[in-house]
Amino acid sequence: ILSFVSTAQKAQKIGYIDMEYILENIPEYQEALKKINAKSIDWQRDIEKQQQEIDNEKTELSNEKVLLTDDLIVEKEEDIQIKELQLKKQQASYFGTEGDLYFLRKQLVKPIQDLVYNAVQDIAAKRKYDFVLDKSSNLIMLYSNDAYDISDLVISSISRAKKVSVFQEK
């Protein structure tokens, strides 16, 4: 009975990581963010340019309204509405939940996140952690002892894996 009770009361080993800290220290992640931000800025400029053209057409229509017939006014208003709908569709295709930005982020960032998760799993298995929490997520961590922070281990594991792959390629 004593052996059963002692194994049942085994303390659980918990570690945590700071995902933001880890990602800040991975150069590939920083490069991916730069690419994503550059592409996002290009798309935003394109959308702003189109919005400016629509605004100019609205201003032009309001200035010329007294000179135009009712049919021409209705036609120009419809053209503006069509352009506004196209702009909204383009915004959704760039920045929507299934948009180009989502897929670009998935394409560039997901492999880096997978690398981090694999390193965390390896470290947790080797050091026999029962749980590994992410300090930077919405999980509320009221206190954390730095002795259980394995973020630096994850970074060193990733850099070591990179060095091994480079060595193997040579």
VEXDRENKOL-177763 format. One record per residue (C-alpha): residue number from 1; residue in three letters; x, y, z. Coordinates in pm, 1 decimal, padded with zeros to 6 digits. Layout:
N
ATOM pos code     east    north       up
ATOM NUM  ALA        X        Y        Z
...
//
This chain:
170
ATOM pos code     east    north       up
ATOM   1  ILE  00000.0  00000.0  00000.0
ATOM   2  LEU  00284.1  00240.1  00082.9
ATOM   3  SER  00443.9  00195.5 -00259.2
ATOM   4  PHE  00111.6  00263.1 -00429.2
ATOM   5  VAL  00055.0  00579.6 -00224.9
ATOM   6  SER  00406.6  00707.6 -00288.5
ATOM   7  THR  00377.1  00665.3 -00665.5
ATOM   8  ALA  00031.2  00820.1 -00666.2
ATOM   9  GLN  00165.6  01126.7 -00487.2
ATOM  10  LYS  00456.4  01178.8 -00725.2
ATOM  11  ALA  00508.6  01549.9 -00785.8
ATOM  12  GLN  00436.1  01666.1 -01135.7
ATOM  13  LYS  00715.4  01844.2 -01314.2
ATOM  14  ILE  00606.3  02162.4 -01488.1
ATOM  15  GLY  00805.6  02391.2 -01715.3
ATOM  16  TYR  00711.7  02696.4 -01912.0
ATOM  17  ILE  00828.5  02887.5 -02214.6
ATOM  18  ASP  00791.3  03243.4 -02333.5
ATOM  19  MET  00694.8  03201.7 -02699.8
ATOM  20  GLU  00741.7  03572.4 -02775.4
ATOM  21  TYR  01095.7  03563.7 -02636.9
ATOM  22  ILE  01178.3  03250.7 -02834.3
ATOM  23  LEU  01041.0  03386.7 -03161.6
ATOM  24  GLU  01225.0  03716.8 -03112.5
ATOM  25  ASN  01549.6  03519.7 -03094.4
ATOM  26  ILE  01491.4  03320.5 -03412.9
ATOM  27  PRO  01623.3  03517.3 -03714.1
ATOM  28  GLU  01402.9  03328.6 -03961.4
ATOM  29  TYR  01094.6  03443.0 -03773.2
ATOM  30  GLN  01206.5  03805.7 -03788.8
ATOM  31  GLU  01267.4  03772.1 -04164.9
ATOM  32  ALA  00925.4  03614.1 -04210.8
ATOM  33  LEU  00762.7  03899.5 -04019.6
ATOM  34  LYS  00943.4  04154.4 -04237.4
ATOM  35  LYS  00816.5  03981.1 -04552.1
ATOM  36  ILE  00462.4  03963.6 -04416.9
ATOM  37  ASN  00465.3  04328.5 -04309.4
ATOM  38  ALA  00606.5  04443.3 -04644.4
ATOM  39  LYS  00342.0  04251.7 -04836.7
ATOM  40  SER  00070.2  04379.8 -04603.4
ATOM  41  ILE  00184.1  04739.8 -04654.2
ATOM  42  ASP  00180.2  04692.2 -05033.0
ATOM  43  TRP -00172.6  04554.2 -05020.2
ATOM  44  GLN -00285.6  04833.4 -04787.8
ATOM  45  ARG -00142.1  05097.3 -05023.8
ATOM  46  ASP -00322.2  04935.4 -05316.1
ATOM  47  ILE -00651.7  04941.8 -05125.7
ATOM  48  GLU -00598.7  05302.9 -05015.8
ATOM  49  LYS -00523.1  05402.3 -05374.8
ATOM  50  GLN -00845.1  05241.5 -05495.2
ATOM  51  GLN -01039.9  05403.9 -05210.1
ATOM  52  GLN -00896.0  05741.8 -05308.9
ATOM  53  GLU -01009.5  05686.5 -05669.4
ATOM  54  ILE -01360.2  05602.2 -05547.4
ATOM  55  ASP -01365.6  05911.6 -05326.4
ATOM  56  ASN -01252.4  06124.1 -05621.9
ATOM  57  GLU -01531.6  05982.5 -05836.8
ATOM  58  LYS -01785.7  06058.4 -05562.4
ATOM  59  THR -01658.5  06414.7 -05535.0
ATOM  60  GLU -01663.1  06455.2 -05910.9
ATOM  61  LEU -02018.7  06322.3 -05926.2
ATOM  62  SER -02141.4  06556.5 -05653.9
ATOM  63  ASN -01979.0  06851.3 -05834.7
ATOM  64  GLU -02132.1  06758.4 -06171.1
ATOM  65  LYS -02473.2  06649.2 -06042.6
ATOM  66  VAL -02645.5  06970.4 -06149.8
ATOM  67  LEU -02515.0  06933.6 -06505.4
ATOM  68  LEU -02601.1  06563.1 -06552.3
ATOM  69  THR -02930.3  06397.2 -06635.6
ATOM  70  ASP -03095.2  06164.8 -06386.8
ATOM  71  ASP -03000.5  05859.4 -06594.2
ATOM  72  LEU -02632.1  05957.5 -06598.8
ATOM  73  ILE -02636.5  06023.9 -06224.5
ATOM  74  VAL -02786.1  05680.3 -06154.3
ATOM  75  GLU -02534.9  05516.2 -06390.3
ATOM  76  LYS -02236.5  05684.4 -06224.2
ATOM  77  GLU -02368.7  05598.4 -05876.4
ATOM  78  GLU -02401.1  05233.6 -05982.5
ATOM  79  ASP -02044.7  05237.9 -06116.9
ATOM  80  ILE -01922.8  05374.7 -05784.1
ATOM  81  GLN -02116.8  05109.9 -05592.0
ATOM  82  ILE -01969.2  04835.2 -05811.2
ATOM  83  LYS -01617.9  04968.9 -05747.5
ATOM  84  GLU -01687.4  04983.1 -05372.3
ATOM  85  LEU -01805.8  04620.3 -05377.2
ATOM  86  GLN -01495.9  04516.7 -05569.4
ATOM  87  LEU -01280.4  04700.0 -05317.0
ATOM  88  LYS -01450.3  04518.8 -05027.4
ATOM  89  LYS -01397.5  04185.4 -05201.8
ATOM  90  GLN -01033.5  04270.2 -05257.9
ATOM  91  GLN -00991.1  04368.1 -04892.8
ATOM  92  ALA -01143.5  04036.1 -04790.0
ATOM  93  SER -00920.1  03847.2 -05033.1
ATOM  94  TYR -00613.0  04018.4 -04885.2
ATOM  95  PHE -00696.5  04048.7 -04516.9
ATOM  96  GLY -00994.7  03817.8 -04459.3
ATOM  97  THR -00995.0  03500.5 -04252.6
ATOM  98  GLU -00916.5  03296.2 -04561.6
ATOM  99  GLY -00724.2  03576.2 -04732.4
ATOM 100  ASP -00378.2  03601.2 -04881.0
ATOM 101  LEU -00230.5  03741.1 -04558.5
ATOM 102  TYR -00356.2  03438.1 -04365.6
ATOM 103  PHE -00200.6  03197.6 -04615.3
ATOM 104  LEU  00124.3  03395.5 -04634.1
ATOM 105  ARG  00151.9  03394.4 -04255.2
ATOM 106  LYS  00071.1  03022.8 -04251.1
ATOM 107  GLN  00332.0  02954.9 -04518.6
ATOM 108  LEU  00611.7  03157.7 -04357.5
ATOM 109  VAL  00546.1  03132.4 -03982.0
ATOM 110  LYS  00400.3  02783.5 -03940.6
ATOM 111  PRO  00728.4  02599.4 -04012.6
ATOM 112  ILE  00905.2  02811.7 -03750.5
ATOM 113  GLN  00631.4  02746.6 -03495.7
ATOM 114  ASP  00649.9  02374.6 -03573.4
ATOM 115  LEU  01024.5  02389.8 -03513.4
ATOM 116  VAL  00966.4  02548.3 -03173.4
ATOM 117  TYR  00694.3  02298.9 -03079.1
ATOM 118  ASN  00913.9  02005.8 -03179.6
ATOM 119  ALA  01200.8  02143.2 -02971.0
ATOM 120  VAL  00965.9  02188.3 -02673.9
ATOM 121  GLN  00841.5  01831.6 -02709.3
ATOM 122  ASP  01196.8  01695.1 -02726.9
ATOM 123  ILE  01305.8  01889.0 -02419.1
ATOM 124  ALA  00990.8  01790.9 -02228.6
ATOM 125  ALA  01048.7  01423.6 -02311.9
ATOM 126  LYS  01419.7  01432.1 -02221.0
ATOM 127  ARG  01371.5  01621.0 -01895.2
ATOM 128  LYS  01047.0  01437.7 -01812.1
ATOM 129  TYR  00821.7  01742.0 -01777.9
ATOM 130  ASP  00456.0  01659.6 -01724.1
ATOM 131  PHE  00340.5  01998.9 -01848.1
ATOM 132  VAL  00496.8  02281.9 -02046.3
ATOM 133  LEU  00300.3  02606.6 -02044.4
ATOM 134  ASP  00334.2  02913.2 -02263.7
ATOM 135  LYS  00383.3  03225.9 -02054.4
ATOM 136  SER  00299.0  03462.4 -02341.4
ATOM 137  SER -00042.4  03310.9 -02418.4
ATOM 138  ASN -00373.0  03401.1 -02257.8
ATOM 139  LEU -00302.7  03146.4 -01985.7
ATOM 140  ILE -00292.9  03328.8 -01657.6
ATOM 141  MET  00034.1  03263.6 -01481.9
ATOM 142  LEU  00032.6  03449.4 -01153.7
ATOM 143  TYR  00382.3  03342.5 -01056.9
ATOM 144  SER  00663.7  03167.6 -01234.3
ATOM 145  ASN  01000.3  03063.6 -01102.3
ATOM 146  ASP  01273.6  03131.2 -01358.0
ATOM 147  ALA  01426.0  02793.8 -01276.0
ATOM 148  TYR  01145.0  02628.4 -01470.7
ATOM 149  ASP  01173.5  02857.1 -01775.9
ATOM 150  ILE  01300.4  02642.4 -02061.8
ATOM 151  SER  01283.0  02914.1 -02330.0
ATOM 152  ASP  01661.5  02935.7 -02360.1
ATOM 153  LEU  01680.8  02556.7 -02387.9
ATOM 154  VAL  01435.0  02570.7 -02677.6
ATOM 155  ILE  01639.0  02839.1 -02855.5
ATOM 156  SER  01963.8  02647.4 -02807.6
ATOM 157  SER  01796.3  02325.3 -02923.9
ATOM 158  ILE  01674.4  02495.8 -03242.2
ATOM 159  SER  02013.9  02651.9 -03314.5
ATOM 160  ARG  02183.7  02318.4 -03247.3
ATOM 161  ALA  01945.4  02144.0 -03488.4
ATOM 162  LYS  02024.2  02406.8 -03753.7
ATOM 163  LYS  02397.8  02356.7 -03708.7
ATOM 164  VAL  02357.2  01979.0 -03740.0
ATOM 165  SER  02151.6  02012.2 -04058.9
ATOM 166  VAL  02408.6  02251.5 -04209.4
ATOM 167  PHE  02689.4  02010.9 -04115.0
ATOM 168  GLN  02500.9  01718.0 -04269.3
ATOM 169  GLU  02443.0  01913.0 -04592.4
ATOM 170  LYS  02817.8  01974.6 -04622.9
//
